[in-house]
C-alpha cells in the first residue's frame, strides 16, 4: 500500500513529473503476491522527470537535451 501511495504522490508532484499525470494504479493478486500495474497512454505533452526529458527507444530510455530533438517530439 505504501508503494502505491508513493507512486501516486510522485505522479502528482510537478517537481518529479511535469506536467503531472493522473494514472490509475491497478492491483492484481498473483499467488501470495500483489502486483501493481499502470497503463500509460500516449500523451500530447512532453513530460519531464526531474527536469529531464527522456525518449523511450526500444528497451532503453535516452536522455534528450538537444532543443531541435525536443521540438521534433
mmCIF file of the N, C-alpha and C atoms, coordinates in Angstrom:
data_MODEL
# 
_entry.id   MODEL 
# 
loop_
_atom_site.group_PDB 
_atom_site.id 
_atom_site.type_symbol 
_atom_site.label_atom_id 
_atom_site.label_alt_id 
_atom_site.label_comp_id 
_atom_site.label_asym_id 
_atom_site.label_entity_id 
_atom_site.label_seq_id 
_atom_site.pdbx_PDB_ins_code 
_atom_site.Cartn_x 
_atom_site.Cartn_y 
_atom_site.Cartn_z 
_atom_site.occupancy 
_atom_site.B_iso_or_equiv 
_atom_site.pdbx_formal_charge 
_atom_site.auth_seq_id 
_atom_site.auth_comp_id 
_atom_site.auth_asym_id 
_atom_site.auth_atom_id 
_atom_site.pdbx_PDB_model_num 
ATOM 1   N N  . UNK A 1 1  ? 0.818  -1.198  0.000   1.00 0.00 ? 1  UNK A N  1 
ATOM 2   C CA . UNK A 1 1  ? 0.000  0.000   0.000   1.00 0.00 ? 1  UNK A CA 1 
ATOM 3   C C  . UNK A 1 1  ? 0.865  1.266   0.000   1.00 0.00 ? 1  UNK A C  1 
ATOM 4   N N  . UNK A 1 2  ? 2.005  1.210   0.720   1.00 0.00 ? 2  UNK A N  1 
ATOM 5   C CA . UNK A 1 2  ? 2.900  2.368   0.772   1.00 0.00 ? 2  UNK A CA 1 
ATOM 6   C C  . UNK A 1 2  ? 3.507  2.653   -0.604  1.00 0.00 ? 2  UNK A C  1 
ATOM 7   N N  . UNK A 1 3  ? 3.878  1.607   -1.340  1.00 0.00 ? 3  UNK A N  1 
ATOM 8   C CA . UNK A 1 3  ? 4.438  1.796   -2.679  1.00 0.00 ? 3  UNK A CA 1 
ATOM 9   C C  . UNK A 1 3  ? 3.412  2.454   -3.591  1.00 0.00 ? 3  UNK A C  1 
ATOM 10  N N  . UNK A 1 4  ? 2.177  1.996   -3.532  1.00 0.00 ? 4  UNK A N  1 
ATOM 11  C CA . UNK A 1 4  ? 1.109  2.581   -4.352  1.00 0.00 ? 4  UNK A CA 1 
ATOM 12  C C  . UNK A 1 4  ? 0.933  4.059   -4.019  1.00 0.00 ? 4  UNK A C  1 
ATOM 13  N N  . UNK A 1 5  ? 0.937  4.401   -2.752  1.00 0.00 ? 5  UNK A N  1 
ATOM 14  C CA . UNK A 1 5  ? 0.799  5.789   -2.332  1.00 0.00 ? 5  UNK A CA 1 
ATOM 15  C C  . UNK A 1 5  ? 1.994  6.621   -2.808  1.00 0.00 ? 5  UNK A C  1 
ATOM 16  N N  . UNK A 1 6  ? 3.198  6.066   -2.751  1.00 0.00 ? 6  UNK A N  1 
ATOM 17  C CA . UNK A 1 6  ? 4.386  6.782   -3.218  1.00 0.00 ? 6  UNK A CA 1 
ATOM 18  C C  . UNK A 1 6  ? 4.330  7.063   -4.715  1.00 0.00 ? 6  UNK A C  1 
ATOM 19  N N  . UNK A 1 7  ? 3.842  6.105   -5.485  1.00 0.00 ? 7  UNK A N  1 
ATOM 20  C CA . UNK A 1 7  ? 3.726  6.297   -6.940  1.00 0.00 ? 7  UNK A CA 1 
ATOM 21  C C  . UNK A 1 7  ? 2.709  7.387   -7.248  1.00 0.00 ? 7  UNK A C  1 
ATOM 22  N N  . UNK A 1 8  ? 1.559  7.347   -6.597  1.00 0.00 ? 8  UNK A N  1 
ATOM 23  C CA . UNK A 1 8  ? 0.528  8.372   -6.811  1.00 0.00 ? 8  UNK A CA 1 
ATOM 24  C C  . UNK A 1 8  ? 1.066  9.752   -6.439  1.00 0.00 ? 8  UNK A C  1 
ATOM 25  N N  . UNK A 1 9  ? 1.770  9.836   -5.330  1.00 0.00 ? 9  UNK A N  1 
ATOM 26  C CA . UNK A 1 9  ? 2.349  11.112  -4.893  1.00 0.00 ? 9  UNK A CA 1 
ATOM 27  C C  . UNK A 1 9  ? 3.349  11.627  -5.931  1.00 0.00 ? 9  UNK A C  1 
ATOM 28  N N  . UNK A 1 10 ? 4.210  10.761  -6.439  1.00 0.00 ? 10 UNK A N  1 
ATOM 29  C CA . UNK A 1 10 ? 5.195  11.169  -7.446  1.00 0.00 ? 10 UNK A CA 1 
ATOM 30  C C  . UNK A 1 10 ? 4.535  11.626  -8.737  1.00 0.00 ? 10 UNK A C  1 
ATOM 31  N N  . UNK A 1 11 ? 3.501  10.918  -9.184  1.00 0.00 ? 11 UNK A N  1 
ATOM 32  C CA . UNK A 1 11 ? 2.822  11.276  -10.429 1.00 0.00 ? 11 UNK A CA 1 
ATOM 33  C C  . UNK A 1 11 ? 2.118  12.627  -10.345 1.00 0.00 ? 11 UNK A C  1 
ATOM 34  N N  . UNK A 1 12 ? 1.775  13.037  -9.135  1.00 0.00 ? 12 UNK A N  1 
ATOM 35  C CA . UNK A 1 12 ? 1.070  14.304  -8.949  1.00 0.00 ? 12 UNK A CA 1 
ATOM 36  C C  . UNK A 1 12 ? 1.974  15.431  -8.460  1.00 0.00 ? 12 UNK A C  1 
ATOM 37  N N  . UNK A 1 13 ? 3.267  15.174  -8.388  1.00 0.00 ? 13 UNK A N  1 
ATOM 38  C CA . UNK A 1 13 ? 4.222  16.169  -7.911  1.00 0.00 ? 13 UNK A CA 1 
ATOM 39  C C  . UNK A 1 13 ? 4.952  16.774  -9.114  1.00 0.00 ? 13 UNK A C  1 
ATOM 40  N N  . UNK A 1 14 ? 4.744  18.070  -9.415  1.00 0.00 ? 14 UNK A N  1 
ATOM 41  C CA . UNK A 1 14 ? 5.406  18.674  -10.584 1.00 0.00 ? 14 UNK A CA 1 
ATOM 42  C C  . UNK A 1 14 ? 6.923  18.739  -10.474 1.00 0.00 ? 14 UNK A C  1 
ATOM 43  N N  . UNK A 1 15 ? 7.479  18.554  -9.267  1.00 0.00 ? 15 UNK A N  1 
ATOM 44  C CA . UNK A 1 15 ? 8.935  18.503  -9.127  1.00 0.00 ? 15 UNK A CA 1 
ATOM 45  C C  . UNK A 1 15 ? 9.487  17.149  -9.561  1.00 0.00 ? 15 UNK A C  1 
ATOM 46  N N  . UNK A 1 16 ? 8.615  16.141  -9.652  1.00 0.00 ? 16 UNK A N  1 
ATOM 47  C CA . UNK A 1 16 ? 9.027  14.798  -10.072 1.00 0.00 ? 16 UNK A CA 1 
ATOM 48  C C  . UNK A 1 16 ? 8.632  14.562  -11.524 1.00 0.00 ? 16 UNK A C  1 
ATOM 49  N N  . UNK A 1 17 ? 7.357  14.716  -11.839 1.00 0.00 ? 17 UNK A N  1 
ATOM 50  C CA . UNK A 1 17 ? 6.830  14.565  -13.203 1.00 0.00 ? 17 UNK A CA 1 
ATOM 51  C C  . UNK A 1 17 ? 6.130  15.866  -13.568 1.00 0.00 ? 17 UNK A C  1 
ATOM 52  N N  . UNK A 1 18 ? 6.560  16.485  -14.657 1.00 0.00 ? 18 UNK A N  1 
ATOM 53  C CA . UNK A 1 18 ? 5.960  17.748  -15.065 1.00 0.00 ? 18 UNK A CA 1 
ATOM 54  C C  . UNK A 1 18 ? 5.679  17.747  -16.552 1.00 0.00 ? 18 UNK A C  1 
ATOM 55  N N  . UNK A 1 19 ? 4.431  17.962  -16.992 1.00 0.00 ? 19 UNK A N  1 
ATOM 56  C CA . UNK A 1 19 ? 3.260  18.169  -16.162 1.00 0.00 ? 19 UNK A CA 1 
ATOM 57  C C  . UNK A 1 19 ? 2.839  16.875  -15.461 1.00 0.00 ? 19 UNK A C  1 
ATOM 58  N N  . UNK A 1 20 ? 2.214  17.017  -14.277 1.00 0.00 ? 20 UNK A N  1 
ATOM 59  C CA . UNK A 1 20 ? 1.764  15.836  -13.533 1.00 0.00 ? 20 UNK A CA 1 
ATOM 60  C C  . UNK A 1 20 ? 0.825  14.978  -14.371 1.00 0.00 ? 20 UNK A C  1 
ATOM 61  N N  . UNK A 1 21 ? 0.776  13.700  -14.030 1.00 0.00 ? 21 UNK A N  1 
ATOM 62  C CA . UNK A 1 21 ? -0.023 12.736  -14.786 1.00 0.00 ? 21 UNK A CA 1 
ATOM 63  C C  . UNK A 1 21 ? -0.956 12.003  -13.826 1.00 0.00 ? 21 UNK A C  1 
ATOM 64  N N  . UNK A 1 22 ? -2.220 11.959  -14.164 1.00 0.00 ? 22 UNK A N  1 
ATOM 65  C CA . UNK A 1 22 ? -3.184 11.196  -13.365 1.00 0.00 ? 22 UNK A CA 1 
ATOM 66  C C  . UNK A 1 22 ? -3.374 9.836   -14.026 1.00 0.00 ? 22 UNK A C  1 
ATOM 67  N N  . UNK A 1 23 ? -2.849 8.802   -13.403 1.00 0.00 ? 23 UNK A N  1 
ATOM 68  C CA . UNK A 1 23 ? -2.954 7.451   -13.944 1.00 0.00 ? 23 UNK A CA 1 
ATOM 69  C C  . UNK A 1 23 ? -3.552 6.531   -12.890 1.00 0.00 ? 23 UNK A C  1 
ATOM 70  N N  . UNK A 1 24 ? -4.337 5.583   -13.341 1.00 0.00 ? 24 UNK A N  1 
ATOM 71  C CA . UNK A 1 24 ? -4.906 4.596   -12.426 1.00 0.00 ? 24 UNK A CA 1 
ATOM 72  C C  . UNK A 1 24 ? -3.855 3.533   -12.116 1.00 0.00 ? 24 UNK A C  1 
ATOM 73  N N  . UNK A 1 25 ? -3.716 3.212   -10.849 1.00 0.00 ? 25 UNK A N  1 
ATOM 74  C CA . UNK A 1 25 ? -2.811 2.150   -10.427 1.00 0.00 ? 25 UNK A CA 1 
ATOM 75  C C  . UNK A 1 25 ? -3.675 0.967   -10.037 1.00 0.00 ? 25 UNK A C  1 
ATOM 76  N N  . UNK A 1 26 ? -3.516 -0.107  -10.771 1.00 0.00 ? 26 UNK A N  1 
ATOM 77  C CA . UNK A 1 26 ? -4.346 -1.293  -10.572 1.00 0.00 ? 26 UNK A CA 1 
ATOM 78  C C  . UNK A 1 26 ? -3.590 -2.350  -9.784  1.00 0.00 ? 26 UNK A C  1 
ATOM 79  N N  . UNK A 1 27 ? -4.338 -3.112  -8.993  1.00 0.00 ? 27 UNK A N  1 
ATOM 80  C CA . UNK A 1 27 ? -3.758 -4.181  -8.189  1.00 0.00 ? 27 UNK A CA 1 
ATOM 81  C C  . UNK A 1 27 ? -4.300 -5.519  -8.661  1.00 0.00 ? 27 UNK A C  1 
ATOM 82  N N  . UNK A 1 28 ? -3.417 -6.499  -8.740  1.00 0.00 ? 28 UNK A N  1 
ATOM 83  C CA . UNK A 1 28 ? -3.798 -7.863  -9.087  1.00 0.00 ? 28 UNK A CA 1 
ATOM 84  C C  . UNK A 1 28 ? -3.102 -8.792  -8.100  1.00 0.00 ? 28 UNK A C  1 
ATOM 85  N N  . UNK A 1 29 ? -3.822 -9.761  -7.594  1.00 0.00 ? 29 UNK A N  1 
ATOM 86  C CA . UNK A 1 29 ? -3.223 -10.755 -6.718  1.00 0.00 ? 29 UNK A CA 1 
ATOM 87  C C  . UNK A 1 29 ? -2.774 -11.937 -7.560  1.00 0.00 ? 29 UNK A C  1 
ATOM 88  N N  . UNK A 1 30 ? -1.527 -12.331 -7.382  1.00 0.00 ? 30 UNK A N  1 
ATOM 89  C CA . UNK A 1 30 ? -0.943 -13.456 -8.101  1.00 0.00 ? 30 UNK A CA 1 
ATOM 90  C C  . UNK A 1 30 ? -0.265 -14.349 -7.068  1.00 0.00 ? 30 UNK A C  1 
ATOM 91  N N  . UNK A 1 31 ? -0.891 -15.460 -6.787  1.00 0.00 ? 31 UNK A N  1 
ATOM 92  C CA . UNK A 1 31 ? -0.375 -16.319 -5.716  1.00 0.00 ? 31 UNK A CA 1 
ATOM 93  C C  . UNK A 1 31 ? -0.481 -15.583 -4.400  1.00 0.00 ? 31 UNK A C  1 
ATOM 94  N N  . UNK A 1 32 ? 0.630  -15.481 -3.688  1.00 0.00 ? 32 UNK A N  1 
ATOM 95  C CA . UNK A 1 32 ? 0.656  -14.738 -2.424  1.00 0.00 ? 32 UNK A CA 1 
ATOM 96  C C  . UNK A 1 32 ? 1.138  -13.302 -2.594  1.00 0.00 ? 32 UNK A C  1 
ATOM 97  N N  . UNK A 1 33 ? 1.257  -12.860 -3.829  1.00 0.00 ? 33 UNK A N  1 
ATOM 98  C CA . UNK A 1 33 ? 1.809  -11.531 -4.101  1.00 0.00 ? 33 UNK A CA 1 
ATOM 99  C C  . UNK A 1 33 ? 0.752  -10.597 -4.662  1.00 0.00 ? 33 UNK A C  1 
ATOM 100 N N  . UNK A 1 34 ? 0.957  -9.326  -4.443  1.00 0.00 ? 34 UNK A N  1 
ATOM 101 C CA . UNK A 1 34 ? 0.119  -8.300  -5.043  1.00 0.00 ? 34 UNK A CA 1 
ATOM 102 C C  . UNK A 1 34 ? 0.968  -7.546  -6.054  1.00 0.00 ? 34 UNK A C  1 
ATOM 103 N N  . UNK A 1 35 ? 0.488  -7.481  -7.291  1.00 0.00 ? 35 UNK A N  1 
ATOM 104 C CA . UNK A 1 35 ? 1.188  -6.767  -8.363  1.00 0.00 ? 35 UNK A CA 1 
ATOM 105 C C  . UNK A 1 35 ? 0.493  -5.442  -8.616  1.00 0.00 ? 35 UNK A C  1 
ATOM 106 N N  . UNK A 1 36 ? 1.279  -4.423  -8.853  1.00 0.00 ? 36 UNK A N  1 
ATOM 107 C CA . UNK A 1 36 ? 0.737  -3.132  -9.261  1.00 0.00 ? 36 UNK A CA 1 
ATOM 108 C C  . UNK A 1 36 ? 1.062  -2.937  -10.732 1.00 0.00 ? 36 UNK A C  1 
ATOM 109 N N  . UNK A 1 37 ? 0.070  -2.508  -11.497 1.00 0.00 ? 37 UNK A N  1 
ATOM 110 C CA . UNK A 1 37 ? 0.365  -2.192  -12.893 1.00 0.00 ? 37 UNK A CA 1 
ATOM 111 C C  . UNK A 1 37 ? -0.314 -0.897  -13.287 1.00 0.00 ? 37 UNK A C  1 
ATOM 112 N N  . UNK A 1 38 ? 0.367  -0.197  -14.172 1.00 0.00 ? 38 UNK A N  1 
ATOM 113 C CA . UNK A 1 38 ? -0.097 1.108   -14.638 1.00 0.00 ? 38 UNK A CA 1 
ATOM 114 C C  . UNK A 1 38 ? -0.061 1.102   -16.158 1.00 0.00 ? 38 UNK A C  1 
ATOM 115 N N  . UNK A 1 39 ? -1.160 1.447   -16.766 1.00 0.00 ? 39 UNK A N  1 
ATOM 116 C CA . UNK A 1 39 ? -1.210 1.607   -18.214 1.00 0.00 ? 39 UNK A CA 1 
ATOM 117 C C  . UNK A 1 39 ? -0.951 3.082   -18.519 1.00 0.00 ? 39 UNK A C  1 
ATOM 118 N N  . UNK A 1 40 ? 0.101  3.344   -19.290 1.00 0.00 ? 40 UNK A N  1 
ATOM 119 C CA . UNK A 1 40 ? 0.480  4.726   -19.598 1.00 0.00 ? 40 UNK A CA 1 
ATOM 120 C C  . UNK A 1 40 ? 0.144  5.003   -21.062 1.00 0.00 ? 40 UNK A C  1 
ATOM 121 N N  . UNK A 1 41 ? -0.880 5.827   -21.305 1.00 0.00 ? 41 UNK A N  1 
ATOM 122 C CA . UNK A 1 41 ? -1.257 6.124   -22.690 1.00 0.00 ? 41 UNK A CA 1 
ATOM 123 C C  . UNK A 1 41 ? -0.303 7.142   -23.326 1.00 0.00 ? 41 UNK A C  1 
ATOM 124 N N  . UNK A 1 42 ? -0.357 7.238   -24.625 1.00 0.00 ? 42 UNK A N  1 
ATOM 125 C CA . UNK A 1 42 ? 0.402  8.253   -25.355 1.00 0.00 ? 42 UNK A CA 1 
ATOM 126 C C  . UNK A 1 42 ? -0.136 9.624   -24.942 1.00 0.00 ? 42 UNK A C  1 
ATOM 127 N N  . UNK A 1 43 ? 0.758  10.573  -24.772 1.00 0.00 ? 43 UNK A N  1 
ATOM 128 C CA . UNK A 1 43 ? 0.360  11.918  -24.356 1.00 0.00 ? 43 UNK A CA 1 
ATOM 129 C C  . UNK A 1 43 ? 0.740  12.931  -25.424 1.00 0.00 ? 43 UNK A C  1 
ATOM 130 N N  . UNK A 1 44 ? -0.028 13.995  -25.510 1.00 0.00 ? 44 UNK A N  1 
ATOM 131 C CA . UNK A 1 44 ? 0.302  15.073  -26.447 1.00 0.00 ? 44 UNK A CA 1 
ATOM 132 C C  . UNK A 1 44 ? 1.287  16.063  -25.818 1.00 0.00 ? 44 UNK A C  1 
ATOM 133 N N  . UNK A 1 45 ? 1.639  15.849  -24.553 1.00 0.00 ? 45 UNK A N  1 
ATOM 134 C CA . UNK A 1 45 ? 2.584  16.699  -23.843 1.00 0.00 ? 45 UNK A CA 1 
ATOM 135 C C  . UNK A 1 45 ? 3.958  16.030  -23.771 1.00 0.00 ? 45 UNK A C  1 
ATOM 136 N N  . UNK A 1 46 ? 4.978  16.838  -23.577 1.00 0.00 ? 46 UNK A N  1 
ATOM 137 C CA . UNK A 1 46 ? 6.300  16.322  -23.264 1.00 0.00 ? 46 UNK A CA 1 
ATOM 138 C C  . UNK A 1 46 ? 6.417  16.375  -21.751 1.00 0.00 ? 46 UNK A C  1 
ATOM 139 N N  . UNK A 1 47 ? 6.570  15.218  -21.131 1.00 0.00 ? 47 UNK A N  1 
ATOM 140 C CA . UNK A 1 47 ? 6.656  15.132  -19.675 1.00 0.00 ? 47 UNK A CA 1 
ATOM 141 C C  . UNK A 1 47 ? 8.117  15.030  -19.266 1.00 0.00 ? 47 UNK A C  1 
ATOM 142 N N  . UNK A 1 48 ? 8.482  15.788  -18.245 1.00 0.00 ? 48 UNK A N  1 
ATOM 143 C CA . UNK A 1 48 ? 9.848  15.780  -17.725 1.00 0.00 ? 48 UNK A CA 1 
ATOM 144 C C  . UNK A 1 48 ? 9.878  14.985  -16.425 1.00 0.00 ? 48 UNK A C  1 
ATOM 145 N N  . UNK A 1 49 ? 10.958 14.271  -16.223 1.00 0.00 ? 49 UNK A N  1 
ATOM 146 C CA . UNK A 1 49 ? 11.190 13.604  -14.950 1.00 0.00 ? 49 UNK A CA 1 
ATOM 147 C C  . UNK A 1 49 ? 12.352 14.306  -14.274 1.00 0.00 ? 49 UNK A C  1 
ATOM 148 N N  . UNK A 1 50 ? 12.060 15.033  -13.197 1.00 0.00 ? 50 UNK A N  1 
ATOM 149 C CA . UNK A 1 50 ? 13.120 15.781  -12.513 1.00 0.00 ? 50 UNK A CA 1 
ATOM 150 C C  . UNK A 1 50 ? 13.785 16.795  -13.428 1.00 0.00 ? 50 UNK A C  1 
ATOM 151 N N  . UNK A 1 51 ? 13.027 17.462  -14.250 1.00 0.00 ? 51 UNK A N  1 
ATOM 152 C CA . UNK A 1 51 ? 13.503 18.467  -15.205 1.00 0.00 ? 51 UNK A CA 1 
ATOM 153 C C  . UNK A 1 51 ? 14.330 17.882  -16.346 1.00 0.00 ? 51 UNK A C  1 
ATOM 154 N N  . UNK A 1 52 ? 14.278 16.574  -16.542 1.00 0.00 ? 52 UNK A N  1 
ATOM 155 C CA . UNK A 1 52 ? 14.997 15.912  -17.633 1.00 0.00 ? 52 UNK A CA 1 
ATOM 156 C C  . UNK A 1 52 ? 13.971 15.253  -18.544 1.00 0.00 ? 52 UNK A C  1 
ATOM 157 N N  . UNK A 1 53 ? 14.200 15.336  -19.853 1.00 0.00 ? 53 UNK A N  1 
ATOM 158 C CA . UNK A 1 53 ? 13.318 14.709  -20.833 1.00 0.00 ? 53 UNK A CA 1 
ATOM 159 C C  . UNK A 1 53 ? 13.984 13.430  -21.324 1.00 0.00 ? 53 UNK A C  1 
ATOM 160 N N  . UNK A 1 54 ? 13.212 12.356  -21.330 1.00 0.00 ? 54 UNK A N  1 
ATOM 161 C CA . UNK A 1 54 ? 13.683 11.066  -21.837 1.00 0.00 ? 54 UNK A CA 1 
ATOM 162 C C  . UNK A 1 54 ? 12.797 10.641  -22.998 1.00 0.00 ? 54 UNK A C  1 
ATOM 163 N N  . UNK A 1 55 ? 13.386 9.937   -23.955 1.00 0.00 ? 55 UNK A N  1 
ATOM 164 C CA . UNK A 1 55 ? 12.638 9.346   -25.058 1.00 0.00 ? 55 UNK A CA 1 
ATOM 165 C C  . UNK A 1 55 ? 12.864 7.844   -24.990 1.00 0.00 ? 55 UNK A C  1 
ATOM 166 N N  . UNK A 1 56 ? 11.785 7.095   -25.057 1.00 0.00 ? 56 UNK A N  1 
ATOM 167 C CA . UNK A 1 56 ? 11.884 5.636   -24.993 1.00 0.00 ? 56 UNK A CA 1 
ATOM 168 C C  . UNK A 1 56 ? 12.202 5.108   -26.383 1.00 0.00 ? 56 UNK A C  1 
ATOM 169 N N  . UNK A 1 57 ? 13.307 4.391   -26.509 1.00 0.00 ? 57 UNK A N  1 
ATOM 170 C CA . UNK A 1 57 ? 13.701 3.768   -27.766 1.00 0.00 ? 57 UNK A CA 1 
ATOM 171 C C  . UNK A 1 57 ? 13.980 2.296   -27.504 1.00 0.00 ? 57 UNK A C  1 
ATOM 172 N N  . UNK A 1 58 ? 13.100 1.447   -28.022 1.00 0.00 ? 58 UNK A N  1 
ATOM 173 C CA . UNK A 1 58 ? 13.184 0.006   -27.792 1.00 0.00 ? 58 UNK A CA 1 
ATOM 174 C C  . UNK A 1 58 ? 13.192 -0.284  -26.293 1.00 0.00 ? 58 UNK A C  1 
ATOM 175 N N  . UNK A 1 59 ? 14.256 -0.855  -25.760 1.00 0.00 ? 59 UNK A N  1 
ATOM 176 C CA . UNK A 1 59 ? 14.319 -1.203  -24.347 1.00 0.00 ? 59 UNK A CA 1 
ATOM 177 C C  . UNK A 1 59 ? 15.136 -0.223  -23.523 1.00 0.00 ? 59 UNK A C  1 
ATOM 178 N N  . UNK A 1 60 ? 15.369 0.972   -24.046 1.00 0.00 ? 60 UNK A N  1 
ATOM 179 C CA . UNK A 1 60 ? 16.186 1.924   -23.299 1.00 0.00 ? 60 UNK A CA 1 
ATOM 180 C C  . UNK A 1 60 ? 15.537 3.301   -23.276 1.00 0.00 ? 60 UNK A C  1 
ATOM 181 N N  . UNK A 1 61 ? 15.913 4.077   -22.275 1.00 0.00 ? 61 UNK A N  1 
ATOM 182 C CA . UNK A 1 61 ? 15.472 5.455   -22.143 1.00 0.00 ? 61 UNK A CA 1 
ATOM 183 C C  . UNK A 1 61 ? 16.643 6.351   -22.498 1.00 0.00 ? 61 UNK A C  1 
ATOM 184 N N  . UNK A 1 62 ? 16.448 7.220   -23.472 1.00 0.00 ? 62 UNK A N  1 
ATOM 185 C CA . UNK A 1 62 ? 17.517 8.109   -23.922 1.00 0.00 ? 62 UNK A CA 1 
ATOM 186 C C  . UNK A 1 62 ? 17.241 9.520   -23.419 1.00 0.00 ? 62 UNK A C  1 
ATOM 187 N N  . UNK A 1 63 ? 18.233 10.090  -22.756 1.00 0.00 ? 63 UNK A N  1 
ATOM 188 C CA . UNK A 1 63 ? 18.120 11.453  -22.252 1.00 0.00 ? 63 UNK A CA 1 
ATOM 189 C C  . UNK A 1 63 ? 18.185 12.414  -23.436 1.00 0.00 ? 63 UNK A C  1 
ATOM 190 N N  . UNK A 1 64 ? 17.230 13.333  -23.520 1.00 0.00 ? 64 UNK A N  1 
ATOM 191 C CA . UNK A 1 64 ? 17.145 14.275  -24.633 1.00 0.00 ? 64 UNK A CA 1 
ATOM 192 C C  . UNK A 1 64 ? 17.413 15.680  -24.105 1.00 0.00 ? 64 UNK A C  1 
ATOM 193 N N  . UNK A 1 65 ? 18.403 16.347  -24.680 1.00 0.00 ? 65 UNK A N  1 
ATOM 194 C CA . UNK A 1 65 ? 18.701 17.718  -24.270 1.00 0.00 ? 65 UNK A CA 1 
ATOM 195 C C  . UNK A 1 65 ? 18.811 18.671  -25.457 1.00 0.00 ? 65 UNK A C  1 
ATOM 196 N N  . UNK A 1 66 ? 18.916 18.131  -26.657 1.00 0.00 ? 66 UNK A N  1 
ATOM 197 C CA . UNK A 1 66 ? 19.035 18.954  -27.858 1.00 0.00 ? 66 UNK A CA 1 
ATOM 198 C C  . UNK A 1 66 ? 17.694 19.632  -28.158 1.00 0.00 ? 66 UNK A C  1 
ATOM 199 N N  . UNK A 1 67 ? 17.653 20.967  -28.198 1.00 0.00 ? 67 UNK A N  1 
ATOM 200 C CA . UNK A 1 67 ? 16.390 21.679  -28.445 1.00 0.00 ? 67 UNK A CA 1 
ATOM 201 C C  . UNK A 1 67 ? 15.699 21.274  -29.749 1.00 0.00 ? 67 UNK A C  1 
ATOM 202 N N  . UNK A 1 68 ? 16.480 20.981  -30.783 1.00 0.00 ? 68 UNK A N  1 
ATOM 203 C CA . UNK A 1 68 ? 15.879 20.567  -32.057 1.00 0.00 ? 68 UNK A CA 1 
ATOM 204 C C  . UNK A 1 68 ? 15.175 19.227  -31.906 1.00 0.00 ? 68 UNK A C  1 
ATOM 205 N N  . UNK A 1 69 ? 15.780 18.321  -31.189 1.00 0.00 ? 69 UNK A N  1 
ATOM 206 C CA . UNK A 1 69 ? 15.174 16.995  -30.958 1.00 0.00 ? 69 UNK A CA 1 
ATOM 207 C C  . UNK A 1 69 ? 13.913 17.111  -30.114 1.00 0.00 ? 69 UNK A C  1 
ATOM 208 N N  . UNK A 1 70 ? 13.957 17.997  -29.115 1.00 0.00 ? 70 UNK A N  1 
ATOM 209 C CA . UNK A 1 70 ? 12.774 18.213  -28.285 1.00 0.00 ? 70 UNK A CA 1 
ATOM 210 C C  . UNK A 1 70 ? 11.651 18.800  -29.125 1.00 0.00 ? 70 UNK A C  1 
ATOM 211 N N  . UNK A 1 71 ? 11.980 19.736  -30.015 1.00 0.00 ? 71 UNK A N  1 
ATOM 212 C CA . UNK A 1 71 ? 10.964 20.348  -30.887 1.00 0.00 ? 71 UNK A CA 1 
ATOM 213 C C  . UNK A 1 71 ? 10.319 19.316  -31.804 1.00 0.00 ? 71 UNK A C  1 
ATOM 214 N N  . UNK A 1 72 ? 11.083 18.304  -32.223 1.00 0.00 ? 72 UNK A N  1 
ATOM 215 C CA . UNK A 1 72 ? 10.545 17.239  -33.073 1.00 0.00 ? 72 UNK A CA 1 
ATOM 216 C C  . UNK A 1 72 ? 9.512  16.409  -32.341 1.00 0.00 ? 72 UNK A C  1 
ATOM 217 N N  . UNK A 1 73 ? 9.686  16.307  -31.027 1.00 0.00 ? 73 UNK A N  1 
ATOM 218 C CA . UNK A 1 73 ? 8.790  15.468  -30.239 1.00 0.00 ? 73 UNK A CA 1 
ATOM 219 C C  . UNK A 1 73 ? 7.407  16.072  -30.199 1.00 0.00 ? 73 UNK A C  1 
# 
